[in-house]
Amino acid sequence: MDAPGRLAEHKTTVLMIDDQATVARAVGRMLRGESDIEFHFCQNPAKAIKTAIEINPTVILQDLVMPKIDGLTLVKLFRSNEKTRDIPLIVLSSKEEPAVKAKAFKLGANDYVVKLPDRVELIARIRYHSKGYIHLLERNEVAKRLVAELAAAADYVKKLLPKPLSGEVLSTDWRFEPSTSLGGDSFGYHWLDEEHFVIYLLDVCGHGIGAALLSVSAINVLRSQTLPNTDFRKPDQVFVGLNEAFLMENHNGMYFTIWYGVYNKSSRTLVYASAGHPPALLIDSDGTKTLGTPNMIIGAFREAHYQSDRIDLNGPSRLYVFSDGAYEIRMPPDNTMWTFESFVELMANPRPRETSRLDHLWEFATRGVGPEGLDDDFSILEITFR
């Protein structure tokens, strides 16, 4: 097993496929003394694919005239096999034939050499093609590690999310589906004291580990209430504190949008503010209301000013807080972008009895999503006030 953080070391490995052992011995002598080159020989072309998969060469030398299997057919087989299709392939021929050469290149050969070439030329070609393939292998390893790190980061972000609540005053539910490239969505809610319940959802610009780290940092500040001189019952004060703590100039040019609300259970009042973020939806017996304020994103300007608003809740109500990834989705059959108005209509309409409203939204939003997944994080909170 490779040491953590290090790429596997790839040695120049040559596999020669030729029914004539004398030719293979001649090539082996040419390569003898080259400490960075490992030489393998396969005399049976029927076993060429299997041998290549076993030793994983960085370059293949292959004769074009062999019994039982035509050399051009073998080129085609190498290129059609997932495990060998990218290995550089140098075909060896007894003479220069333009038509055969053209067909070999068309089928996927990387080079064409009349055997036997000069030793210096052959070694140069082997090293040239091997170097390119080794770079490809290294890039693939980096990509695999990055995918694994992104998956681990997404799992970490998800573990920080709060558990659904169910009580006499309110209940909560949520859906969070990170995109394949790991976005910067995160959210939370908790009781600030016996009277006040806080709800927040933020979305960091961009994707990747950097966005996720900033998202986690901001969420941890809100969870631990560590902004100085800030009353966390007042959204405008919270935004001022967040803006000072997360200025773009100090965070690699990244910013985030946020929706933040505080519910007072005694007065049944919701104080809220949004900063560059989609408005929340409040649905009650009177209809659907959008709750948002025209504030600047968090982190853009040092002296930014923020304002909040409030609304009284009359009777049982449902509040939805979400990121733009919950509705900016391309829909079948013509791949058009789903509108915010259509999203609001879906959330306000009665849901199917057999499924939750959030599951219904998820199923509807992902009808046309392919195996590559969503382009952005899908995040939505549902708060039901009794």
N, C-alpha and C positions, 0 to 999 in steps of 0.2 A: 504494500500500500504506500502511495506517495505521502511524503510529509505534508502536513496541512499548509496551505498557502503556496505550495510549489507545484509547477507543472511537471508532468511525466517527461523524462528525457527520451528523445527519439534518436536512434542511431540510423545512419544510412544503411539500409538493408536492401540487397539486390536479390530478386528471384529471376532466374533464367529458365525459360521453358524451351527445350529443343530436344528433338528425338536423337540427335547426334551427340554422344558423350564427348567425342573428341573436340567439338566446338566449345562445349561447356568447360572442358579442361583448359582450353586455350584462354578463354575469358577469365577463368579463375586465376591463371598464372598472371594475367595482366593486372588483376586486382590485388594479388598477393603483395604484402608489404604495406598496403594502405590500411592503417590501424583504425580509421574511422568508417571503414566499409566492411559489412558482413555479407558474405556471398552464399546463396542457396541455389540448388539446381533441381529441376523437376524434368525427368526424361519422358514421362507419360503425360501427354497433353490432356487426357481424360481426367487426370487428377489435378490439373492446373488451378482450377477455381478453389478446390478444397485446400490445396497447399497454400495458396495466397491468403486465404482466410485464417489459416493456422499461424502463419509467420508474420502477417501484416507487413509486407515489404514497402519501402518508400519509393521503389521503382521496379518495374517489370521489364525484362528483356525477353522478347518473344519472337520465335521463328515464324515465318509465314508459310513455309512448306513442310508439313508434317503428316504422317499417316493417320488414318482414322478420323481426323478432324482438320478441317481447313483453317489456316491461320487467321483469315479474316473473320471467319465464324467465331473463333475464340475471342477475337477482339470485341465482337458484338456481345458475347456472353459476359465478358468482364464488365462491360459498360452497363449491362442490364441487371447486374447483381448489386444490390444495395451496399454490400460490404466491400466491394472492389471497384465500384464505378469511378471513384475519384483518384485511384492510384495511378500515377504517371506510367504510361505504357510506351516503350520504345520497340518498334517492330524491326526485325532483322531480315534482310532479304539478300539473296545471292547476287542480285543485279539491280541496276537502276531502272525501274519501270514506272513512268509517270502515271499511267492509268491505275496501276495497283496502289501506288503511293497516294493518289487522290482518294481512292476508295477507303484506304486504311484511315486517312485523316477524317473522312466523312463519318466513319463508324466510331471514331473517338480516340484513335491513336494520338499520342503527343509528339512522337518523333519517328523518323524513318532513317535507318542506317544500313548501308551495304556492308555485309560481314566479309571478313572481320575488319573493323576499323582500326586506325592507329590507337595505341594504348592511351596516349595523352588525350586524344579527342574523346575516346569512350569514357574515360574517368571524368572529364569535364562535363559531358552530357549527363552522366549518372548523378554527379553532385548538383548540377543545375536543376534537374527535375526533382531530385530528392529534397532539395532546400525548399522549393515551392510547396511540396506536399507536407513537409514537416511544419511549415508555417501555417498551413491549413489545419493540421491536427491541433496545433497549439491554440489557434483561434477558436476551434470547436471546443476545446477543453475550457477555455476562458468563458465561452458562452454558456456551457453547461454549469459551470460554477456560479455564474451570474444568475442563471435561472434558479438554481438551488438557493442562493442567497435571497433572491426576491421572494421565493416561496416561504422561506423562514421568516423574512421580515413581515410578509402578509399575515402569517400565522401569529406572530408576536403582536401585531396591531389588533388582530381579532380577539386575542386573549385579554387585551386591555379594555374591551368594550363591556359595558355594564350588563348585568343579568336583567331579564324582563321582570317587572314588578306587578304585583296585583294586590290592591288594598281597597279600603272603603272610600278613600278620597280620590284615588286615581289608579290607573294601570298603564303599563308601558309595553310596547312591542317594537321590534325593529328588524330590518333586513339589511345585511351588508354583504355584498359580493364584490371583492376587489377585482379589478381588471388584471389581465395577464401581465401587464407591465408595471403593476403596483403603483397605485395612485397615492394621493395624499389626503383622503377622506378619513375623518375620525369624529367620534361624538361621545357624549356622556350625559348623565343626569344624576342628581342626588338631592337630598334634603340639606339645605343650608342651615336650617334650624327647624324648630317644630312647626313654623308657619310657612316657610318659603321653600319651594321646590324649583331647582334650576335645571334648564334644558339647553343644550348647546350642540351644534354640529358645524364643523369647519372643513374647508376644502383647500388644500395647498396647491398652488399652481404647479403644473408639470407632473411627471411621473418618476418612478425610480426610488432608490433607497434614500436619496437626499430629501425628496418630498415627504417620504414616510417618517424620516427622523424629525423633520420640522413639525409635522403633524403630531407626532408623539410628544415632543417637547411642549407644544402649546396645550395639548390636552392635559398633560401632567401638571402644568401651571394652574389650569382651571380646576382640576380635581383637588389639588392641595391648597388652593387659594393663597398662592404665594406672591401675588402682585402687591407691591407696597402701596400704602395709602389708597386702597381700593375697597369700596363697599360692593361686594359681589351680588347684592340685591339690586344694583343699579347698572343696567347694561351699558350705558354711555361711559360710566367710569371704568368698567371692565375693558371696553374697547380702547380707551386712552392708555390704560396700563399695558394691554397687549401690544399696542402700536409702538410704545416706547421700548418694550422688551424684544420685539421682533422686527426691527427696522430692516428693510431689504438690504441696505448697505452693509449690514453686519451678518447677513444670512445668504450670501452668494446670489443676491438679486431675487430671491424667492419671497413671495407674499402669500397671504391666504385670505379667503372670504369666510364669513362666519354668520350664523344666526344664533342669538342668545336670548333666552326668555326666563322670567322668574314668575312663578305662580304663587299667589297668596291664598291659602286655603280658606281663611276666615272671610276675607273681603271678596273672594272669587274674582280677583283681578289678575290679569296677565300683563306684566311689563316686559317689553321686548325691543330688540333692535337688530338690524341686519347691516353688515358691512360688505357691500359688493356681492351679496349672496342672494339666491332666489328667495322670494317671500315664503313664509310658512302658510299653510292652509288651516283655517279654523272652520269646522263644519258643525252647525247646530240646527235647531228647529227653524231658525230664521233664514238658513241658507249657507252659502260659502263665502268666507271673507279671506282676502289675502293680507298677511301681516308682514310688512317690511318697512324699512326706513332708508332714505337716500343717503347712505353713508359711504365714505371712501373705503377701499380695501385696507386690510391691516398690513402695515409695514411700508406704505408708499411714501408718506411725508412725516417728518418729525413732529410738526405742530398741527397735525390733523385734528379736526373737531368732530365729535360724534353726538348724535341725538337719539333718544329713545321715544317710544310711544306706549300707550296702554289701552287695554280693552277689558270690559267687564264680561264675564261669562254668564249667560242666562240659561240655566238648565244644563243638562248633560251635553257635552261637546267632545269633538274629536279634533286633535291638533296633529298636523303632519309637518315635520321638519325634514328637509331633504337637500341633497346636492343636485347640481344640474345633470349629473350622470343618471338620475332616476327618470328623466324624461327626454334628454337629448339623445335619442336613440333612433336609428334608421329602421323604418318599418317596411314589411313586405306589402305588396309584391314589387313595388317600383322603387324601393330603397329611399323613400322620402323621409325627411326628419319629422318625428312626432312633435306636434306643437304643444306649448305649455297649456293652451286652452283645452286641448284634448285630454291632457294629463289631469287637469283639474276636473273635467267632466267625469272621467273614469273614477276618480277618488270620491266624488260626491254622489255618484249613482249607487243604488243598492248592489251589494256584492252577492255572488252565488252562495247559496247556503252551505255547500259542502267544503268551502275553502275560506281562509282568512282573507281580509282585504289586501294585506301586503303580499300574500302568496298569489292572489289574483293579479295584482299589479306586476309581480315578477314574471308570471307565466305569460301575461299579455306583452310585456316589454321585450321578452326574449324569444318571441315566436320566430323572428327572422335572423337571429344571431347564429353565425356559423361556429365551427369548432374552434376558431381562433378566439372566441369570447368577446366581451364588451370592450369598447375603446376607453372607457372611463369607469371609475368605481361607481357602484350602485349602492347608495346609502339613503335610507329613509327611516325616520322615527314616527311611531304612532303613540300619542298620549291620549288616553281616554279619561276625561274628567267626569266624575259621577254627578 
